[in-house]
């Protein structure tokens, strides 16, 4: 019998803030060799074979932190999560749903880039039966279904019908700063995707005045507008949470030929 090994190479960290569901799930995930290996396979496909940006644990870590933060910010503003509205489960379950969907949304890239959202459903479904064994069967079934919906809805043409799925879709798009473009950019893939991503200096998430969430995006070059208009905006519009988000982008470099001072949508 093969002895189970404890993973020490890749650890996902999320501020727990008293949510025991997150703590139990993360403990299981961080010690699951299959999940850790899938992330490695994903990045072999993404980085080495396709020459695109990281889609493994670093990307998943960033997306999950943003998604959990979004969830807490909306709940603090009195917005009821879909799992609470429809299944009468407290908001700690919404945090669990966005965490799992964020960590598992790109699992299908271990199979193929095209239609990876669909391929990922089968992998995530099997894994959640292991990860969520601390929940009673009815709650595990609800959480699994909501996570799978969020995974299939994170693509640009997805149609989220839950707030949690909308959160994951937008959070995925917000891993857009210049560090994410380093691999394709340095490998010589100079195109609008790599150049525009390199133009994004920073993404700041704060409490908004007019809307619950304010996104402030700093660019070093106006090429970053492609990231905002063609990628982020398309993920926000139709997410179901666009009414809760305000976006402002700024060009912050003296040497930049300013085509505009501010971009708002």
ZANUPA-507121 format. One record per residue: residue number from 1; x, y, z of N, C-alpha, C in turn. Coordinates in nm, 2 decimals, always signed. Each point is the difference from the previous one (the first is absolute). Example, Ala and Ser with C-alpha at 12.3 -4.5 7.8 and 13.67 -1.06 7.14 Angstrom:
REM residues 2
n;n_xx;n_yy;n_zz;ca_xx;ca_yy;ca_zz;c_xx;c_yy;c_zz
1;+1.32;-0.57;+0.78;-0.09;+0.12;+0.00;+0.09;+0.12;+0.00
2;-0.04;+0.11;-0.07;+0.09;+0.11;+0.00;-0.08;+0.11;+0.08
REM end
This chain:
REM residues 265
n;n_xx;n_yy;n_zz;ca_xx;ca_yy;ca_zz;c_xx;c_yy;c_zz
1;+0.08;-0.12;+0.00;-0.08;+0.12;+0.00;+0.09;+0.12;+0.00
2;-0.03;+0.10;-0.09;+0.07;+0.12;+0.00;-0.03;+0.09;+0.12
3;+0.10;+0.05;+0.06;-0.02;+0.08;+0.12;-0.04;+0.14;-0.04
4;-0.10;+0.06;+0.06;-0.04;+0.14;-0.03;+0.11;+0.10;+0.04
5;+0.03;+0.09;-0.09;+0.10;+0.10;+0.03;-0.07;+0.13;+0.03
6;+0.06;+0.08;+0.08;-0.05;+0.13;+0.03;+0.07;+0.10;-0.09
7;-0.08;+0.08;-0.07;+0.06;+0.10;-0.09;+0.06;+0.12;+0.08
8;+0.13;+0.03;-0.04;+0.06;+0.11;+0.07;+0.04;+0.11;-0.11
9;-0.03;-0.03;-0.12;+0.05;+0.09;-0.11;-0.10;+0.11;-0.03
10;-0.13;-0.03;+0.00;-0.10;+0.10;-0.04;-0.10;+0.00;+0.11
11;-0.02;+0.12;+0.06;-0.10;+0.02;+0.10;-0.08;+0.12;-0.03
12;-0.13;-0.02;+0.00;-0.09;+0.11;-0.02;-0.04;+0.07;+0.13
13;+0.01;+0.13;+0.01;-0.03;+0.07;+0.12;-0.11;+0.10;-0.02
14;-0.10;-0.01;+0.08;-0.11;+0.10;-0.01;-0.03;+0.05;+0.14
15;-0.03;+0.13;+0.02;-0.04;+0.04;+0.14;-0.13;-0.07;+0.04
16;+0.01;-0.08;+0.10;-0.11;-0.09;+0.05;-0.11;+0.09;+0.06
17;+0.04;+0.09;+0.09;-0.09;+0.09;+0.07;-0.12;-0.08;+0.07
18;+0.04;-0.11;+0.06;-0.10;-0.08;+0.08;-0.08;-0.09;-0.07
19;+0.02;-0.01;-0.13;-0.09;-0.09;-0.08;+0.07;-0.14;+0.00
20;-0.06;-0.09;+0.08;+0.05;-0.14;+0.01;-0.01;-0.08;-0.13
21;-0.10;+0.04;-0.08;-0.01;-0.07;-0.13;+0.12;+0.02;-0.09
22;+0.04;+0.12;+0.00;+0.12;+0.03;-0.08;+0.13;-0.07;+0.05
23;+0.01;+0.00;+0.13;+0.11;-0.06;+0.07;+0.01;-0.15;-0.04
24;-0.12;-0.07;+0.01;+0.00;-0.14;-0.02;+0.03;-0.03;-0.15
25;-0.06;+0.08;-0.09;+0.02;-0.02;-0.14;+0.14;+0.02;-0.04
26;+0.06;+0.11;+0.05;+0.14;+0.03;-0.04;+0.10;-0.11;+0.06
27;-0.03;-0.05;+0.12;+0.09;-0.10;+0.05;+0.00;-0.12;-0.09
28;-0.12;-0.04;-0.05;-0.01;-0.11;-0.08;+0.06;+0.02;-0.14
29;-0.02;+0.12;-0.05;+0.05;+0.03;-0.14;+0.16;+0.01;+0.01
30;+0.05;+0.06;+0.10;+0.15;+0.01;+0.01;+0.07;-0.13;+0.02
31;-0.07;-0.10;+0.04;+0.05;-0.14;+0.02;-0.04;-0.10;-0.10
32;-0.07;+0.05;-0.11;-0.05;-0.09;-0.10;+0.10;+0.00;-0.12
33;+0.07;-0.11;-0.01;+0.11;-0.01;-0.10;-0.06;+0.01;-0.15
34;-0.13;-0.05;-0.01;-0.06;+0.01;-0.14;-0.02;+0.14;-0.04
35;-0.05;+0.08;+0.09;-0.02;+0.14;-0.03;+0.13;+0.08;-0.04
36;+0.10;-0.02;+0.09;+0.13;+0.06;-0.02;+0.06;-0.04;-0.13
37;-0.01;-0.13;-0.03;+0.05;-0.05;-0.13;-0.07;+0.05;-0.12
38;-0.13;+0.02;+0.01;-0.08;+0.06;-0.11;+0.04;+0.14;-0.03
39;+0.03;+0.08;+0.11;+0.05;+0.13;-0.02;+0.13;+0.00;-0.08
40;+0.09;-0.09;+0.03;+0.13;-0.01;-0.07;-0.03;-0.04;-0.14
41;-0.09;-0.09;-0.03;-0.03;-0.04;-0.14;-0.06;+0.12;-0.07
42;-0.08;+0.08;+0.06;-0.06;+0.11;-0.06;+0.11;+0.10;-0.05
43;+0.09;+0.03;+0.09;+0.11;+0.09;-0.04;+0.10;-0.05;-0.10
44;+0.01;-0.13;-0.01;+0.08;-0.06;-0.11;-0.07;+0.03;-0.13
45;-0.13;-0.02;+0.00;-0.08;+0.03;-0.12;+0.00;+0.15;-0.03
46;-0.03;+0.08;+0.10;-0.01;+0.14;-0.02;+0.13;+0.07;-0.04
47;+0.10;-0.02;+0.09;+0.13;+0.07;-0.02;+0.09;-0.06;-0.10
48;+0.03;-0.13;+0.02;+0.10;-0.06;-0.08;-0.05;-0.04;-0.14
49;-0.12;-0.04;-0.01;-0.05;-0.05;-0.13;-0.07;+0.11;-0.08
50;-0.07;+0.09;+0.07;-0.08;+0.10;-0.07;+0.06;+0.14;+0.01
51;+0.09;+0.02;+0.09;+0.06;+0.13;+0.02;-0.09;+0.11;+0.05
52;-0.10;-0.04;+0.07;-0.09;+0.10;+0.06;+0.03;+0.02;+0.15
53;-0.07;+0.08;+0.06;+0.02;+0.03;+0.14;-0.03;-0.11;+0.10
54;+0.05;+0.01;+0.12;-0.03;-0.10;+0.11;-0.15;-0.01;+0.02
55;-0.04;-0.13;+0.00;-0.14;-0.03;+0.04;+0.00;-0.11;+0.11
56;+0.11;-0.01;+0.07;+0.01;-0.10;+0.11;-0.03;+0.06;+0.14
57;+0.08;-0.04;+0.10;-0.03;+0.04;+0.14;+0.01;+0.15;+0.02
58;+0.10;+0.07;-0.06;+0.01;+0.14;+0.02;-0.12;+0.08;-0.05
59;-0.04;-0.03;-0.12;-0.12;+0.06;-0.05;-0.13;-0.03;+0.08
60;-0.01;-0.13;+0.04;-0.11;-0.05;+0.08;+0.00;+0.07;+0.14
61;+0.12;+0.02;+0.06;+0.01;+0.07;+0.13;-0.05;+0.14;-0.01
62;+0.04;+0.07;-0.11;-0.04;+0.14;-0.02;-0.15;+0.01;-0.02
63;-0.05;-0.08;-0.08;-0.15;+0.00;-0.03;-0.08;-0.03;+0.12
64;+0.04;-0.10;+0.08;-0.07;-0.04;+0.11;+0.00;+0.11;+0.11
65;+0.11;+0.07;+0.02;+0.01;+0.10;+0.10;-0.09;+0.12;-0.04
66;+0.00;+0.03;-0.13;-0.09;+0.11;-0.05;-0.15;-0.04;+0.02
67;-0.03;-0.12;-0.03;-0.14;-0.05;+0.00;-0.05;+0.00;+0.14
68;+0.08;-0.05;+0.10;-0.05;-0.01;+0.14;-0.01;+0.15;+0.05
69;+0.09;+0.09;-0.04;+0.00;+0.14;+0.04;-0.13;+0.06;-0.05
70;-0.03;-0.02;-0.13;-0.12;+0.05;-0.06;-0.13;-0.04;+0.08
71;+0.00;-0.13;+0.03;-0.12;-0.06;+0.07;-0.02;+0.07;+0.13
72;+0.11;+0.01;+0.08;-0.01;+0.06;+0.13;-0.04;+0.15;-0.01
73;+0.05;+0.07;-0.10;-0.03;+0.14;-0.02;-0.15;+0.02;-0.03
74;-0.06;-0.09;-0.09;-0.14;+0.01;-0.03;-0.09;-0.04;+0.11
75;+0.04;-0.10;+0.08;-0.08;-0.04;+0.11;+0.00;+0.11;+0.11
76;+0.11;+0.07;+0.02;+0.01;+0.11;+0.09;-0.09;+0.11;-0.03
77;-0.03;+0.01;-0.13;-0.09;+0.11;-0.05;-0.14;-0.05;+0.00
78;-0.03;-0.11;+0.05;-0.14;-0.05;+0.01;-0.05;-0.08;-0.12
79;+0.09;-0.03;-0.09;-0.04;-0.07;-0.12;-0.01;-0.15;+0.03
80;-0.11;-0.06;-0.03;-0.02;-0.14;+0.03;+0.06;-0.09;-0.11
81;+0.08;-0.10;+0.04;+0.06;-0.09;-0.10;-0.11;-0.10;-0.05
82;+0.02;-0.05;-0.12;-0.10;-0.09;-0.06;-0.02;-0.12;+0.08
83;+0.11;-0.06;+0.06;-0.02;-0.12;+0.08;-0.08;+0.02;+0.12
84;+0.00;+0.13;+0.05;-0.08;+0.03;+0.11;-0.15;+0.03;-0.04
85;-0.01;+0.07;-0.11;-0.13;+0.03;-0.05;-0.08;-0.12;-0.04
86;+0.07;-0.09;-0.07;-0.07;-0.12;-0.06;+0.00;-0.12;+0.09
87;+0.10;-0.02;+0.09;+0.01;-0.12;+0.07;+0.01;+0.02;+0.15
88;-0.01;+0.13;+0.04;+0.00;+0.03;+0.15;+0.13;-0.04;+0.07
89;+0.11;+0.00;-0.07;+0.13;-0.03;+0.06;+0.07;+0.13;+0.03
90;+0.07;+0.01;+0.11;+0.06;+0.13;+0.04;+0.12;+0.04;-0.10
91;+0.04;+0.12;+0.01;+0.10;+0.05;-0.10;+0.13;-0.07;+0.01
92;+0.03;-0.07;+0.11;+0.13;-0.07;+0.00;+0.00;-0.11;-0.11
93;-0.12;-0.05;-0.04;+0.00;-0.09;-0.11;+0.02;+0.07;-0.14
94;-0.04;+0.12;-0.01;+0.03;+0.08;-0.12;+0.16;+0.01;-0.01
95;+0.06;+0.03;+0.11;+0.15;+0.01;+0.00;+0.06;-0.13;-0.05
96;-0.05;-0.11;+0.05;+0.05;-0.13;-0.04;-0.02;-0.03;-0.15
97;-0.12;+0.04;-0.05;-0.03;-0.02;-0.14;+0.10;+0.08;-0.09
98;+0.02;+0.13;+0.03;+0.09;+0.08;-0.08;+0.14;-0.05;+0.01
99;+0.04;-0.04;+0.12;+0.14;-0.05;+0.02;+0.02;-0.13;-0.09
100;-0.09;-0.09;+0.01;+0.02;-0.13;-0.08;-0.01;+0.03;-0.15
101;-0.09;+0.08;-0.04;-0.01;+0.03;-0.14;+0.12;+0.08;-0.05
102;+0.05;+0.09;+0.08;+0.12;+0.07;-0.04;+0.12;-0.09;-0.02
103;+0.02;-0.10;+0.10;+0.11;-0.09;+0.00;-0.01;-0.10;-0.11
104;-0.12;-0.04;-0.04;-0.02;-0.11;-0.10;-0.04;+0.05;-0.14
105;-0.02;+0.13;-0.02;-0.06;+0.05;-0.12;+0.08;-0.03;-0.13
106;+0.13;-0.02;+0.01;+0.08;-0.03;-0.11;+0.05;-0.15;-0.01
107;-0.05;-0.08;+0.08;+0.04;-0.14;+0.00;+0.00;-0.07;-0.14
108;-0.10;+0.04;-0.08;-0.01;-0.05;-0.13;+0.12;+0.02;-0.09
109;+0.08;+0.10;+0.03;+0.12;+0.03;-0.08;+0.10;-0.12;+0.01
110;-0.02;-0.09;+0.10;+0.09;-0.12;+0.00;-0.04;-0.09;-0.11
111;-0.11;+0.02;-0.06;-0.05;-0.08;-0.12;+0.02;+0.07;-0.13
112;-0.05;+0.12;-0.01;+0.00;+0.08;-0.12;-0.03;+0.14;+0.03
113;+0.06;+0.10;-0.07;-0.04;+0.14;+0.02;-0.14;+0.03;-0.05
114;-0.03;-0.05;-0.12;-0.13;+0.02;-0.06;-0.11;-0.08;+0.08
115;-0.10;+0.07;+0.04;-0.11;-0.06;+0.08;+0.05;-0.05;+0.13
116;+0.10;+0.06;+0.06;+0.05;-0.05;+0.13;-0.10;+0.02;+0.11
117;-0.10;+0.09;-0.02;-0.10;+0.02;+0.11;-0.08;-0.13;+0.01
118;-0.04;-0.06;-0.12;-0.08;-0.12;+0.01;+0.08;-0.12;+0.05
119;+0.13;-0.02;-0.05;+0.08;-0.11;+0.05;+0.02;+0.01;+0.15
120;+0.01;+0.13;+0.05;+0.03;+0.01;+0.14;-0.11;-0.04;+0.09
121;-0.13;+0.00;-0.05;-0.11;-0.04;+0.08;+0.01;-0.14;+0.05
122;+0.05;-0.09;-0.08;+0.01;-0.15;+0.04;+0.11;-0.01;+0.11
123;+0.11;+0.07;-0.02;+0.11;-0.01;+0.09;-0.04;+0.06;+0.14
124;-0.06;+0.12;-0.01;-0.04;+0.07;+0.13;-0.11;-0.08;+0.07
125;-0.09;-0.06;-0.07;-0.11;-0.08;+0.06;+0.06;-0.11;+0.08
126;+0.09;-0.08;-0.06;+0.06;-0.11;+0.07;+0.08;+0.05;+0.13
127;+0.08;+0.11;-0.02;+0.08;+0.05;+0.11;-0.09;+0.05;+0.12
128;-0.11;+0.06;-0.03;-0.08;+0.06;+0.11;-0.07;-0.11;+0.08
129;-0.01;-0.12;-0.06;-0.06;-0.11;+0.09;+0.11;-0.04;+0.10
130;+0.13;+0.03;-0.03;+0.10;-0.03;+0.10;+0.01;+0.12;+0.10
131;+0.01;+0.12;-0.06;+0.03;+0.12;+0.08;-0.12;+0.03;+0.10
132;-0.12;-0.02;-0.04;-0.12;+0.04;+0.08;-0.05;-0.11;+0.08
133;+0.08;-0.10;+0.04;-0.06;-0.11;+0.08;-0.03;+0.04;+0.14
134;+0.03;+0.12;+0.04;-0.03;+0.05;+0.13;-0.15;+0.05;+0.01
135;-0.06;+0.02;-0.12;-0.14;+0.05;-0.01;-0.10;-0.12;-0.01
136;-0.12;+0.02;+0.06;-0.10;-0.09;-0.03;-0.04;-0.01;-0.14
137;-0.06;-0.11;-0.05;-0.02;-0.03;-0.14;-0.08;+0.11;-0.07
138;-0.10;+0.06;+0.06;-0.08;+0.10;-0.06;+0.08;+0.13;-0.02
139;+0.07;+0.04;+0.10;+0.09;+0.12;-0.02;+0.11;-0.02;-0.10
140;+0.06;-0.12;+0.01;+0.10;-0.03;-0.10;-0.05;+0.01;-0.14
141;-0.12;-0.05;-0.02;-0.06;+0.00;-0.14;-0.03;+0.14;-0.04
142;-0.05;+0.08;+0.09;-0.03;+0.14;-0.04;+0.13;+0.08;-0.03
143;+0.10;-0.01;+0.08;+0.13;+0.07;-0.02;+0.06;-0.05;-0.13
144;+0.01;-0.13;-0.02;+0.06;-0.05;-0.12;-0.07;+0.05;-0.13
145;-0.14;+0.00;+0.00;-0.07;+0.06;-0.11;+0.03;+0.14;-0.03
146;+0.00;+0.08;+0.11;+0.03;+0.14;-0.01;+0.14;+0.03;-0.05
147;+0.10;-0.08;+0.04;+0.14;+0.01;-0.04;+0.01;-0.03;-0.15
148;-0.07;-0.11;-0.04;+0.01;-0.04;-0.14;-0.07;+0.11;-0.09
149;-0.10;+0.06;+0.04;-0.07;+0.11;-0.07;+0.10;+0.12;-0.02
150;+0.07;+0.03;+0.11;+0.10;+0.11;-0.01;+0.11;-0.03;-0.09
151;+0.05;-0.13;-0.01;+0.11;-0.04;-0.09;-0.05;+0.02;-0.14
152;-0.11;-0.05;-0.04;-0.05;+0.00;-0.14;-0.03;+0.15;-0.04
153;-0.03;+0.08;+0.10;-0.04;+0.14;-0.03;+0.11;+0.10;+0.00
154;+0.12;-0.04;+0.03;+0.11;+0.09;+0.00;+0.06;+0.05;-0.13
155;-0.04;-0.08;-0.11;+0.04;+0.04;-0.13;-0.07;+0.13;-0.04
156;+0.06;+0.07;-0.10;-0.05;+0.13;-0.04;-0.15;+0.00;-0.04
157;-0.04;-0.11;-0.07;-0.14;-0.01;-0.04;-0.09;-0.08;+0.09
158;+0.06;-0.02;+0.12;-0.08;-0.07;+0.11;-0.12;+0.09;+0.04
159;-0.10;-0.07;+0.06;-0.12;+0.07;+0.05;-0.02;-0.03;+0.15
160;+0.07;+0.06;+0.09;-0.02;-0.03;+0.14;-0.14;+0.03;+0.05
161;-0.06;-0.09;+0.07;-0.13;+0.03;+0.06;+0.00;+0.00;+0.15
162;+0.13;+0.00;+0.06;+0.01;+0.02;+0.14;+0.11;+0.11;+0.02
163;-0.02;+0.07;+0.11;+0.10;+0.10;+0.04;+0.14;-0.06;+0.01
164;+0.01;-0.12;+0.06;+0.13;-0.06;+0.02;+0.07;-0.03;-0.13
165;-0.08;-0.04;-0.10;+0.06;-0.03;-0.13;+0.05;+0.13;-0.07
166;-0.08;+0.11;+0.02;+0.04;+0.13;-0.05;+0.13;+0.05;+0.06
167;+0.01;-0.03;+0.13;+0.12;+0.04;+0.07;+0.13;-0.07;-0.05
168;-0.02;-0.13;-0.02;+0.12;-0.07;-0.05;+0.04;+0.04;-0.14
169;-0.10;+0.03;-0.09;+0.03;+0.04;-0.13;+0.07;+0.13;-0.01
170;-0.04;+0.10;+0.09;+0.07;+0.13;+0.00;+0.13;-0.01;+0.07
171;+0.01;-0.08;+0.10;+0.13;-0.02;+0.07;+0.10;-0.06;-0.09
172;-0.04;-0.09;-0.08;+0.10;-0.06;-0.10;+0.06;+0.10;-0.09
173;-0.08;+0.10;-0.04;+0.04;+0.10;-0.10;+0.10;+0.10;+0.07
174;-0.01;+0.01;+0.14;+0.08;+0.10;+0.07;+0.14;-0.04;+0.03
175;+0.03;-0.13;-0.04;+0.15;-0.04;+0.01;+0.05;+0.05;-0.13
176;+0.03;+0.13;-0.01;+0.03;+0.06;-0.13;+0.13;+0.09;+0.00
177;+0.07;+0.01;+0.12;+0.11;+0.09;+0.01;+0.12;-0.05;-0.08
178;+0.10;+0.08;-0.02;+0.11;-0.03;-0.09;+0.08;-0.12;+0.03
179;+0.00;-0.05;+0.13;+0.07;-0.12;+0.03;-0.06;-0.12;-0.07
180;-0.13;+0.00;-0.03;-0.06;-0.11;-0.06;+0.04;-0.01;-0.15
181;+0.04;+0.11;-0.06;+0.04;+0.00;-0.14;+0.14;-0.04;-0.02
182;+0.08;-0.02;+0.11;+0.14;-0.01;-0.01;+0.04;-0.12;-0.09
183;-0.06;-0.11;+0.01;+0.04;-0.12;-0.07;-0.02;+0.02;-0.15
184;-0.12;+0.03;-0.05;-0.01;+0.02;-0.15;+0.08;+0.12;-0.05
185;+0.01;+0.10;+0.08;+0.07;+0.12;-0.05;+0.15;-0.03;-0.01
186;+0.06;-0.06;+0.10;+0.14;-0.03;-0.01;+0.04;-0.11;-0.10
187;-0.10;-0.08;-0.03;+0.03;-0.11;-0.10;-0.02;+0.05;-0.14
188;-0.03;+0.13;-0.01;-0.01;+0.06;-0.14;-0.13;+0.01;-0.06
189;-0.11;-0.04;+0.08;-0.13;+0.01;-0.05;-0.05;+0.15;+0.02
190;+0.04;+0.08;-0.09;-0.04;+0.14;+0.00;-0.13;+0.02;-0.08
191;-0.11;+0.00;+0.07;-0.13;+0.02;-0.06;-0.08;+0.09;+0.09
192;-0.12;+0.03;-0.04;-0.08;+0.09;+0.08;-0.03;-0.05;+0.14
193;-0.01;-0.14;+0.02;-0.02;-0.06;+0.12;+0.11;+0.02;+0.10
194;+0.12;-0.03;-0.05;+0.12;+0.01;+0.09;+0.04;+0.15;+0.03
195;-0.01;+0.08;-0.10;+0.04;+0.14;+0.01;-0.10;+0.07;+0.09
196;-0.13;-0.02;-0.02;-0.10;+0.06;+0.09;+0.01;-0.04;+0.14
197;+0.03;-0.13;+0.02;+0.01;-0.05;+0.14;+0.12;+0.06;+0.07
198;+0.11;+0.02;-0.08;+0.12;+0.06;+0.05;-0.02;+0.15;+0.04
199;-0.11;+0.06;-0.05;-0.03;+0.14;+0.02;-0.08;+0.02;+0.14
200;-0.05;-0.11;+0.05;-0.07;+0.01;+0.13;+0.09;+0.00;+0.12
201;+0.02;+0.11;+0.07;+0.09;+0.00;+0.11;-0.06;-0.06;+0.13
202;-0.12;+0.04;+0.03;-0.06;-0.04;+0.13;-0.15;+0.00;-0.01
203;-0.06;-0.09;+0.08;-0.14;-0.01;+0.01;-0.04;+0.01;+0.15
204;-0.07;+0.11;+0.03;-0.03;+0.03;+0.14;-0.15;-0.03;+0.02
205;-0.04;-0.07;+0.11;-0.14;-0.03;+0.03;-0.03;+0.07;+0.13
206;-0.09;+0.09;+0.00;-0.04;+0.07;+0.12;-0.15;+0.01;+0.01
207;-0.05;+0.04;+0.11;-0.14;+0.03;+0.03;-0.04;+0.12;-0.08
208;-0.11;-0.01;-0.08;-0.04;+0.11;-0.08;-0.09;+0.10;+0.07
209;-0.02;+0.12;-0.05;-0.09;+0.09;+0.05;-0.14;-0.01;-0.06
210;+0.00;-0.01;-0.13;-0.13;-0.02;-0.07;-0.04;-0.14;-0.02
211;+0.09;-0.09;-0.01;-0.02;-0.14;-0.01;+0.08;-0.08;+0.10
212;-0.03;-0.12;+0.04;+0.07;-0.07;+0.11;+0.15;-0.02;-0.03
213;+0.03;-0.02;-0.13;+0.14;-0.03;-0.03;+0.06;+0.10;-0.10
214;+0.11;+0.05;+0.03;+0.07;+0.10;-0.09;+0.13;-0.07;-0.04
215;+0.02;-0.01;-0.14;+0.12;-0.05;-0.06;+0.08;+0.12;-0.05
216;+0.12;+0.02;+0.05;+0.09;+0.10;-0.06;+0.12;-0.06;-0.07
217;+0.01;+0.02;-0.13;+0.10;-0.07;-0.08;+0.10;+0.10;-0.05
218;+0.13;-0.02;+0.03;+0.11;+0.09;-0.04;+0.07;-0.06;-0.12
219;+0.02;+0.08;-0.11;+0.06;-0.05;-0.12;+0.13;+0.09;-0.02
220;+0.10;-0.07;-0.06;+0.12;+0.08;-0.04;+0.00;+0.03;-0.15
221;-0.11;-0.04;-0.07;-0.01;+0.02;-0.14;-0.14;-0.02;-0.04
222;-0.04;+0.08;-0.10;-0.14;+0.00;-0.04;-0.04;-0.14;-0.07
223;+0.10;-0.08;-0.03;-0.03;-0.13;-0.06;-0.09;-0.08;+0.10
224;+0.01;+0.03;+0.13;-0.08;-0.07;+0.10;-0.15;+0.01;-0.02
225;-0.04;+0.09;-0.08;-0.14;+0.02;-0.03;-0.06;-0.13;-0.06
226;+0.08;-0.07;-0.07;-0.05;-0.13;-0.06;-0.04;-0.09;+0.11
227;+0.08;-0.01;+0.10;-0.03;-0.09;+0.12;-0.13;+0.04;+0.06
228;-0.02;+0.13;+0.01;-0.12;+0.05;+0.06;-0.13;-0.01;-0.08
229;+0.02;+0.04;-0.13;-0.12;+0.00;-0.09;-0.04;-0.13;-0.05
230;+0.10;-0.08;-0.05;-0.02;-0.13;-0.06;-0.01;-0.12;+0.09
231;+0.06;+0.01;+0.12;+0.00;-0.11;+0.09;-0.07;+0.02;+0.13
232;+0.04;+0.10;+0.08;-0.07;+0.03;+0.13;-0.14;+0.04;-0.02
233;-0.02;+0.10;-0.09;-0.14;+0.05;-0.02;-0.10;-0.11;-0.04
234;+0.05;-0.09;-0.09;-0.08;-0.11;-0.05;-0.03;-0.10;+0.11
235;+0.09;-0.01;+0.09;-0.02;-0.10;+0.11;-0.10;+0.06;+0.11
236;+0.01;+0.14;+0.01;-0.09;+0.06;+0.10;-0.14;+0.01;-0.05
237;-0.02;+0.05;-0.13;-0.13;+0.01;-0.06;-0.06;-0.14;-0.02
238;-0.11;-0.02;+0.06;-0.06;-0.14;-0.01;+0.03;-0.09;+0.11
239;+0.08;+0.05;+0.09;+0.04;-0.08;+0.12;-0.11;-0.01;+0.10
240;-0.09;+0.09;+0.00;-0.10;+0.01;+0.10;+0.04;+0.08;+0.12
241;+0.12;+0.04;+0.01;+0.05;+0.08;+0.11;+0.05;+0.14;-0.05
242;-0.03;+0.03;-0.13;+0.05;+0.13;-0.05;-0.05;+0.12;+0.08
243;-0.12;-0.01;+0.05;-0.06;+0.11;+0.08;+0.06;+0.03;+0.13
244;+0.09;-0.10;+0.04;+0.07;+0.02;+0.13;+0.15;+0.05;-0.02
245;+0.04;+0.02;-0.13;+0.14;+0.03;-0.02;+0.02;+0.13;-0.08
246;+0.09;+0.08;+0.04;+0.04;+0.12;-0.07;+0.15;-0.02;-0.04
247;+0.03;+0.04;-0.12;+0.14;-0.01;-0.05;+0.06;+0.13;-0.05
248;+0.12;+0.03;+0.05;+0.07;+0.12;-0.05;+0.14;-0.04;-0.03
249;+0.05;+0.04;-0.11;+0.14;-0.03;-0.05;+0.07;+0.13;-0.02
250;+0.13;+0.00;+0.04;+0.08;+0.12;-0.01;+0.14;-0.03;-0.07
251;+0.05;+0.09;-0.08;+0.13;-0.01;-0.05;+0.09;+0.08;+0.09
252;+0.11;-0.07;+0.05;+0.08;+0.06;+0.10;+0.15;-0.01;-0.04
253;+0.04;+0.07;-0.10;+0.14;+0.01;-0.04;+0.02;+0.12;-0.08
254;+0.10;+0.08;+0.04;+0.03;+0.13;-0.07;+0.04;-0.02;-0.14
255;+0.06;-0.11;-0.04;+0.05;-0.01;-0.14;-0.11;-0.05;-0.09
256;-0.11;-0.04;+0.05;-0.11;-0.05;-0.08;-0.07;+0.12;-0.07
257;-0.02;-0.02;-0.13;-0.08;+0.09;-0.08;-0.15;-0.02;+0.04
258;-0.05;+0.09;+0.08;-0.13;-0.02;+0.05;-0.11;+0.02;-0.10
259;-0.07;-0.11;-0.03;-0.11;+0.01;-0.09;-0.13;+0.03;+0.08
260;+0.01;-0.03;+0.13;-0.11;+0.03;+0.09;+0.05;+0.01;+0.14
261;-0.07;+0.06;+0.09;+0.05;+0.00;+0.14;-0.08;-0.10;+0.09
262;-0.11;-0.04;-0.05;-0.08;-0.08;+0.09;-0.10;-0.08;-0.09
263;-0.03;-0.13;+0.03;-0.09;-0.08;-0.07;-0.10;-0.05;+0.10
264;-0.13;+0.02;-0.03;-0.10;-0.04;+0.10;-0.11;-0.08;-0.08
265;-0.05;-0.11;+0.06;-0.11;-0.07;-0.06;-0.08;-0.06;+0.12
REM end
